Amino acid sequence: MQRFEYRVLQMRESMIGGKFSPDKLEDVLNDEARQGWQLKAITSTEVKGRVGPGGVEGLLITFERLVA
């Protein structure tokens, strides 16, 4: 039976250069792929900011890989 593990990254708009940059996102996806992670889902969400109430636009990026 195959077993999987999962990794979820939370990214805020400010972490990837203001508006979401396809180049920055591509870098993150390629870095994770080099470690054996496969993209499972990308979900747009509101992410709590560092200061004050409210949030900023963000992404939840879910990866999976087989457990050895």
N, C-alpha and C positions, 0 to 999 in steps of 0.2 A: 504494500500500500504506500502511495506517495504521500509525503508530509511536506507542508509548506510553512514558511514563516513570512511575516509581513512587516513592512516598514512604512510609516506615514510621516511625510515631511509637511510642515506648515510654512508657507511662504507669504510674507506680507509684501505689498506693493513696494515699499521702501527698500526691501532686501534685494529687489531685482531692478533697481533703477527707475523709480517712479512708475509710470505705466508699465505693464508687463512687457518685458522685452523678450521676443522670441529667441534671441541669441543667448540670453542668460538662462532661460528655461531649458534650451537645448543643452547647454553646458551641464546643468544639474542632471538632466536625464541621461546624458552620456557618462557622467561620473558614476552614477548609480549602476548603469549597465556594465561598466568595467568591473564592478564589484559583484556582478552576478544577479543583480536585481532586474526584474522585468516590470515595466509599467502596467499597473492594473486599472487605475482610474485617476482622473483629475477632476476635482470638485471645486467650484467657485464658492467662496464663503466670506463672511465678515469675520475678520481676525481682530481680537482686542489689541489696541495700541499699547504702547509702553506707559503713556501718561494720560490720565483723564478718562472720562466715560466714552462710550462709543467704540467704534472700530474702524478698520480700514479694509479695503478690498483685499482679498487674499485667496490663496489656493491651498487645498489639501491634496497632496500627491501621494497616492498609494502604490507601493511596489510589492511584488512577491518573488520568492525564490524557493527552490527545492531545498529541503534540509538534508544535508549529507549523512 
